[in-house]
Amino acid sequence: MTQTKIKLTQYSHGAGCGCKILPAVLASILQTEQQTPVFKNLLVGNQSKDDAAAFDLGNGQVLVSTTDFFMPIVDDPFDFGRIASVNAISDVYAMGAKPILAIAILGFPVDKIPTEVAQQILEGSREVCHQIGIPLAGGHSIDSPEPIFGLAVNGLVARDNLKQNNQAQPGDVLYLTKPLGIGILTTAQKKGVVSVQDYANALESMLKVNDIGEMLGGIPAIHALTDVTGFGLLGHLLEMCEGSQVAATINFDQIPLLPNLQHYIDLQCIPGGFHRNWKSYGHQVETPKQDAMVALADPQTSGGLLIAVEAGQAAWFEQTAQAAGHQVFAIGSMLSRKANTPWITVIH
């Protein structure tokens, strides 16, 4: 289709999942003195900091429901629509569920940007929904100062297959399904210093659908599951550790990174989200090399899945994932936590 040439990122103060409100601030916002009604069928709400809500339908099936939206992380509106859609749908996959329906969320500065740009954003979203076989069945739009797009997504999963981020166990092996570095490379793109190939690598990663999550739902050896987005690998691993009451050790040399990432770090292409992330949870991390933290706390948009697998099933899991056409990277393990020690230890 013919594309309107406009740089979307110039109209927003933030980009992608790097716009997320920090965990400590979010906890303050959600704090309430009112007694929360008890809904016995609500299996997952916001208490566990999980990826989506889960509601038991009473027939052996669980409804998984989520929403995710953000301001442009790329200039091209069609790509923006695709990325935002892949990112939102990922939350359903991160619960082990199958997406069934999506609704669009659009905020658009109609007095600043031609309306055909919004049309291109929606076309990108429609392509992703068509790719995974679900309808984009409507939505809601408002006139807003900055462009915003995302989806509300529903999915279904068998009750026994529902995965959460707070069920990891000591001894579990940790896996990641996508390389890190999205925030750094998209910052380099905004500064005009990224190479064509390196940007293409970042775009390819953001557009890769995390549909392995549906398969993971049917594997009992998968103890915990989440996706890696705006809080970076360390932030989402910390949520897994705190929720599960276990610690983690990760090996920086085993963590997949997008090509040439250090080059852009040396050019100071460091997103503001990194500094906010590290300030929020850096005291919970022990590491002998501070420079590694830029990649580990880099805010990811449409990042990979973080998977905690029963140690005795790790080799089988790797073979199963590979046979299904999915790449997984072993990056560390879970262990029992001693009092007054960091939740996460990074080794090199």
VOTORLO-62267 format. One record per residue (C-alpha): x, y, z. Coordinates in steps of 0.02 Angstrom, whole numbers, plus 50000, padded with zeros to 5 digits. Each point is the difference from the previous one (the first is absolute). Example, Ala and Ser with C-alpha at 12.3 -4.5 7.8 and 13.67 -1.06 7.14 Angstrom:
2
506154977550390500695017249967
% end
This chain:
348
500005000050000500525018249975500755007050159499925017950062501785005550036499985006850176501114997350152498814994350135501275000050141500185019049991498225001750066500244990250162501025003250157500374981550024500104984249898499304982550010500034990550163501295012250066498495010950042499444988050137499755007250174501334993250118499504985850119500175010450159498955014249928498714987849933499864991750170499625017050076498665003449869499154983150029500055001450189498285001350079499244999450173498364993649934499604981750025500174990849835498494989249956500384981549989499634991949832500304981450020500184997349813501365013349983501574989449998501235014049958499725018550035501265013950023500714993850165501294988649919500635012749870499634987149866499795003049814498114998349989498444997050103499324982350006498184995550035499384982250023498494997249888499504984550099500064988149852501834995450008500485015649901500775016250061499725016949918501635009849988499795018749975501295013849978500325017049925501605008449945500325016249907501375012949979500685014549900501004997049839501664991150012500275001149811499615013349870499084989149877498144999150045499714982849924501464992850100499395009150156498314991449984500824983249977501205001750145498685006350121498884985549952501324986450017500475007550168498225000250068499594982449940501604993750084499195002350172498734986549957501364988249940500965003650161498574991850096500084984349893498395004949911499355001049821499465017449941498225000449932499505018449984500775017549994499295017550020500995015449944500455014850112500465015749903500465017450058500405011949858500425018649982498815003349856500545018349989501844995549977500104984149896499014994949844498644987350037500694988049870501454997050120498764993150128499294989249861501744992949967500244996350185498384990049999500514991049840501584994350086498974993550145498804991049884501464991249916500644993150166498274994550055499744991449832501714991850018499534991550164498204996849950498975011650110498795014149957500385018250035498195002250050499835018650031500695011850130499985017850066500875015949946500285017250076500795016349945501605000950103501555011250003501144985349956499734984649891499604984550103499574982649939499754982850072498764985950024498884992150128500154981349973499034984950064500594982149997499534982850064500994986650088499584983750087499955002450189501454988050027501065008649867499925017850069501765006850030500475013850122501575009950040500054995350185500154981150000501884997749970500914987450109501804998050061501024990749870498975006049851501005004349844499645017249926499755002349813499775015449890499254999549825500595016649925501625010150008500105016150102500415017449936498395007049925500025015950104501825003549958499804997349812498395010049986500865014150094501414998949873498705001049862499255015850075501755007650008500314995449817501524989150034499324982349980500504989849847498664993649882500384981950044500035002650188498335009049993499304986049892500564987450133499105009850136498425001349895500034981449961500154996050185498555011350050498894992449866500354982050052498424993150078500204991050167498824986149947501144987250084499055005250157498464990349949501064984249987500835003650168498305000050083499864981349970501694995750078499904996350188501895002350016499785018649964499805006850176499965018749963499815010849847500015018649959500515011649859501415012850004499445017749960500235017450074500824995250165501394990849908500574982250032500515004050179498355008350043498914985949938501154986950075499885009350165498114998849992500184981349972501214998350145499005010350125498364991749953500754982650013501095003950151501554993149916501635008149942500804999549828501764998949930500255004949819501574998749894500255015849896501084990849873498534988349960498715013749974499565003249816500295017849941499595008449837501535002249887501185014850028499135005250160501595005450089500405011849856498395009650033500274999850187501705007849969499115013449897498925003650153498414993949916499264996050169498125002150023499345009950147499024984450050501634991450046500435013250130498254999250074500064981050005501704999150083499545013350128498434990150041500764982750029501905000949984500204997650188499224982749980501344994349877501784994350037501255001249857501895001949982499825009849836498885015250000500145002849812499044984049969498495007950082499635011049849499454984949899499194990850146498935014950055499695006349823498115002149974499404987549871498525002749886499214983849940501394990250086500164981350022499294987950127500904996150162499734981850047500384990350160500174981449960500174985350118501864995549999499754981649960498995004449846501145013649932500844989549865498324993149942499285017549998501405006549890499744985749877498125002649999500145018749969501274997449861498924986849916498545012350002501095013249916500305011050153501685006050062500305000350188501535005750096500494993250171500545015250102500024994550182499064991350138498925002350153500584995850176499435001550179500225017650068500895003950162499375014550106500735017349965500814994749835499675007049825498594992349902501074999149842501854996349979500855003149833501594990349962501215002049854
% end
